[in-house]
Amino acid sequence: VHIPIVSSYPERRQHSPKDAPYWEVTNDRTLTDLFTRHGVRLVLQGHMHENERQTVGGVEYVESISMSGSWWKSGEGFERGVDGSPRGYRIVSVDGAGVTHRYRPSCESFVDHQGEFYSLKDPIPAGEATPFVFNCYDAPNGSTAEARIDGGPWQAMPAFAAKSLPTPDLTMPHHFRLVTDTRALKPGRHTIEARVRWPDGTIVTESKAFAIAGA
């Protein structure tokens, strides 16, 4: 389907006018009840230019950015969806009664990462409360995350209500943030690693090099 049957997009968007029914199917409850009763396994959805995965009544509802990110804001070059993820496509595999799928970014670079840390290109100052924000491109709702620096102890990285750049009144899904004390880190190169656990037990790990600025 194009317009989502199940989506938290209207709830996450601060500006959600009553005359905007095109953001979700209006008789969604009727459909979710029917799909549960008839054993539907997977519903693929679009329209919102973001990735979001939810399970209702044993049926997984999956929105995908697909080949279109946010062309109205991105301009030429690397294009992202409104959830900050690179545009791409979803690969679905069916084997008898088994259905699996994964999101494959990105159309421009073909870099097959499952997520990324933001704003670590330039050296950052050490501080008592240094934030690290991680976008796990296709993490289902309800996922949990943790992070560690230089192979140290894992620290909880709670879900974070990050705002979308192309759509400033929208809170993006599948973002996590670690706020930690980095004053003990020496100036120079370090590595931060994220580990995201999905509700089905899948674990996604990604790491990123960053630098602590000198005095």
C-alpha positions as CSV (number, residue, x, y, z in Angstrom):
1,V,0.0,0.0,0.0
2,H,1.1,3.6,-0.5
3,I,-0.6,5.5,2.4
4,P,0.3,3.8,5.7
5,I,-2.2,1.7,7.6
6,V,-0.1,1.8,10.8
7,S,2.2,4.8,11.4
8,S,3.2,7.0,14.3
9,Y,4.1,9.8,11.8
10,P,1.0,12.0,12.7
11,E,1.8,11.6,16.4
12,R,5.4,12.6,15.9
13,R,4.6,15.6,13.8
14,Q,3.8,18.7,15.8
15,H,1.7,20.2,13.0
16,S,-0.9,17.5,12.3
17,P,-4.0,19.3,10.8
18,K,-7.3,17.5,10.9
19,D,-7.7,18.0,7.2
20,A,-4.7,15.9,6.4
21,P,-6.1,12.3,6.1
22,Y,-3.5,11.5,3.5
23,W,-1.0,10.8,6.3
24,E,-2.6,7.5,7.2
25,V,-5.5,5.2,6.2
26,T,-8.6,6.4,8.1
27,N,-10.2,2.9,8.6
28,D,-6.9,1.4,9.9
29,R,-8.5,-0.5,12.8
30,T,-10.8,-2.4,10.4
31,L,-7.8,-3.4,8.3
32,T,-5.5,-4.4,11.1
33,D,-8.2,-6.6,12.6
34,L,-8.8,-8.3,9.2
35,F,-5.1,-8.8,8.6
36,T,-4.6,-10.4,12.0
37,R,-7.5,-12.7,11.6
38,H,-6.3,-13.9,8.2
39,G,-2.7,-14.4,9.2
40,V,-1.1,-11.7,7.1
41,R,2.7,-11.7,7.7
42,L,4.0,-8.4,6.3
43,V,2.5,-5.1,5.1
44,L,4.8,-2.8,3.0
45,Q,4.0,0.9,3.2
46,G,5.4,4.2,1.8
47,H,4.3,7.8,1.5
48,M,6.0,9.3,4.6
49,H,9.6,9.3,3.2
50,E,11.0,7.5,6.3
51,N,11.6,4.1,7.6
52,E,9.4,2.9,10.4
53,R,8.6,-0.6,11.6
54,Q,5.7,-1.6,14.0
55,T,4.0,-4.8,14.8
56,V,0.2,-4.8,15.5
57,G,-1.7,-8.1,16.2
58,G,1.3,-10.2,15.1
59,V,1.5,-8.4,11.7
60,E,4.5,-6.3,10.9
61,Y,3.9,-2.9,9.2
62,V,6.9,-1.5,7.5
63,E,7.3,2.0,6.0
64,S,10.3,2.5,3.6
65,I,11.9,5.7,2.2
66,S,12.4,3.8,-1.0
67,M,14.1,5.5,-4.0
68,S,12.7,9.0,-2.9
69,G,14.2,10.7,0.1
70,S,13.4,14.4,0.5
71,W,14.1,15.9,-2.9
72,W,12.3,19.1,-2.1
73,K,15.0,20.0,0.5
74,S,18.0,17.9,-0.5
75,G,18.8,19.3,-3.9
76,E,21.5,17.6,-5.9
77,G,23.8,14.9,-4.5
78,F,23.3,12.7,-1.5
79,E,19.6,12.5,-0.6
80,R,18.1,11.5,2.7
81,G,14.6,10.8,3.9
82,V,12.8,12.9,6.5
83,D,14.1,10.4,9.2
84,G,17.8,11.3,8.3
85,S,18.4,7.9,6.7
86,P,20.0,7.7,3.2
87,R,17.4,6.8,0.6
88,G,17.6,3.2,-0.7
89,Y,15.4,0.2,-1.1
90,R,14.1,-2.8,0.8
91,I,15.0,-6.4,0.0
92,V,12.3,-9.0,0.9
93,S,13.0,-12.7,1.0
94,V,10.2,-15.3,1.2
95,D,11.0,-19.0,1.9
96,G,7.9,-21.0,2.4
97,A,6.2,-19.5,5.5
98,G,9.3,-17.5,6.4
99,V,9.4,-13.8,5.5
100,T,12.5,-11.7,6.1
101,H,13.5,-8.2,4.9
102,R,16.2,-5.6,5.2
103,Y,16.7,-2.0,4.2
104,R,19.6,-1.3,1.8
105,P,21.0,2.2,1.7
106,S,21.9,4.1,-0.4
107,C,21.2,4.8,-4.0
108,E,24.1,7.2,-4.5
109,S,26.9,5.8,-2.5
110,F,26.0,2.1,-2.1
111,V,27.4,2.2,1.4
112,D,25.7,-0.6,3.2
113,H,25.8,0.7,6.8
114,Q,22.9,0.0,9.1
115,G,23.3,3.4,10.9
116,E,25.5,6.3,11.6
117,F,26.6,8.7,14.3
118,Y,26.0,12.4,13.7
119,S,28.3,15.4,13.8
120,L,31.7,13.6,14.4
121,K,33.5,14.9,11.3
122,D,35.3,17.6,13.1
123,P,37.1,17.3,16.5
124,I,34.8,17.8,19.5
125,P,35.8,19.3,22.8
126,A,35.9,17.0,25.9
127,G,33.2,17.7,28.4
128,E,31.2,16.5,31.4
129,A,28.2,15.8,29.2
130,T,29.2,15.1,25.6
131,P,26.2,14.0,23.4
132,F,26.6,11.2,20.8
133,V,23.5,10.7,18.5
134,F,23.1,7.5,16.5
135,N,20.5,6.9,13.7
136,C,19.9,3.1,13.3
137,Y,18.2,3.4,9.9
138,D,15.8,0.5,10.1
139,A,15.4,-0.3,13.8
140,P,11.8,-1.3,14.7
141,N,9.9,0.7,17.3
142,G,10.7,-0.6,20.7
143,S,14.4,-1.2,20.0
144,T,17.0,-0.5,22.7
145,A,20.6,0.7,22.3
146,E,23.9,1.1,24.1
147,A,27.3,2.5,23.2
148,R,30.9,2.3,24.3
149,I,34.0,4.3,23.7
150,D,37.4,2.7,22.8
151,G,36.1,-0.7,23.8
152,G,35.2,0.4,27.3
153,P,32.1,-0.5,29.3
154,W,28.7,-0.4,27.5
155,Q,26.5,2.6,28.5
156,A,22.8,2.9,27.9
157,M,21.9,5.0,24.9
158,P,18.2,5.9,25.3
159,A,15.8,6.6,22.5
160,F,16.1,10.3,21.4
161,A,13.5,12.6,20.0
162,A,15.7,14.1,17.3
163,K,14.2,16.6,14.9
164,S,14.1,16.2,11.2
165,L,16.1,18.8,9.2
166,P,13.8,18.8,6.1
167,T,10.7,18.6,8.3
168,P,11.5,20.6,11.5
169,D,8.2,19.9,13.2
170,L,8.7,16.1,12.9
171,T,10.4,13.9,15.6
172,M,12.4,11.2,13.8
173,P,12.1,7.5,14.8
174,H,15.0,5.1,15.5
175,H,17.4,7.7,16.9
176,F,19.4,7.1,20.1
177,R,21.6,9.4,22.2
178,L,24.4,8.7,24.7
179,V,25.4,11.6,27.0
180,T,28.7,10.8,28.7
181,D,31.7,12.3,30.4
182,T,34.6,12.5,28.0
183,R,37.0,14.6,30.1
184,A,39.3,11.6,30.7
185,L,39.8,11.1,26.9
186,K,43.1,12.4,25.6
187,P,43.2,14.7,22.6
188,G,43.3,12.7,19.4
189,R,41.5,9.8,17.8
190,H,39.0,7.6,19.5
191,T,36.2,5.2,18.5
192,I,32.6,4.9,19.5
193,E,30.6,1.8,18.9
194,A,26.8,1.5,19.0
195,R,24.9,-1.7,19.6
196,V,21.1,-1.7,18.9
197,R,18.9,-4.7,19.9
198,W,15.7,-5.1,18.0
199,P,12.6,-6.6,19.6
200,D,13.1,-9.9,17.6
201,G,16.6,-10.3,19.0
202,T,18.5,-8.9,16.0
203,I,21.6,-7.0,17.0
204,V,23.0,-4.2,14.8
205,T,26.5,-2.8,15.5
206,E,28.2,0.2,13.9
207,S,31.3,2.1,14.9
208,K,32.7,5.5,14.1
209,A,36.0,7.2,14.6
210,F,36.0,10.7,16.2
211,A,38.6,13.1,17.6
212,I,38.9,15.0,20.8
213,A,40.1,18.5,20.3
214,G,43.3,19.6,21.8
215,A,43.5,22.3,24.6
